[in-house]
Structure formats: structure tokens, C-alpha cells
Amino acid sequence: MGQVRSKAGHGLADGLPAGLPGGLGLPEGVAPVIHADELRVYRDALALYNEASKNLSEFGAVTAHPKTGQPMVNPYLEIRDRCGKTITRFHKENPGFRE
């Protein structure tokens, strides 16, 4: 896999997933080089983060165990936290990339 260079003001190069939330938001003339795999990991982490956040909003951080009914920590809490770290790391490593 190679690297993908975006064209300033033209979005991502062909072959990458379309529809990233909010676009790149790059200043005029800035063309970051982001490895396609890094971008895929970011996109997947963002999708999982959003799904986990939705589940936590609906069911809360503590939920009932599906078989016993006993209170338990919602497993989506750990998923959201892990994905949040991945998203944060991506933004630290690619400071020119903004949603």
C-alpha cells in the first residue's frame, strides 16, 4: 500500500473511501500525505466510536446482563474509549487533518 496525497481544495485522491465526515478542512495549499491504511483505521474507529456512543446514550454505562439481569458495565464503554484513543492518536500524528 502506498501513500495518498490529497489535492488542496479537491478532497482525497481517487481510490479512498468517500464521505469522510466534514471533509478534510485543509487550509489552502496544504496537501498532507496520509497512508491509506491509517485513513481506513481512522474511519473504522470513528464509525465504531459513533456506534458505541449511541449505545451508551440509549442504555447507559451500567446495564443489565442479558442472561442474569445483574448490573454490569456496558461493554460499549470500553469500545468507545479504545476508539477515542485511536482517533486522538491519528489527529496527533496528522495535525493538518481536520474533520
PyMOL commands that set and color helices and strands:
alter all, ss='L'
color gray80, all
select helices_A, chain A and resi 36-59+75-93
alter helices_A, ss='H'
color red, helices_A
select strands_A, chain A and resi 3-5+33-35+62-64+71-73
alter strands_A, ss='S'
color yellow, strands_A
deselect
rebuild
show_as cartoon
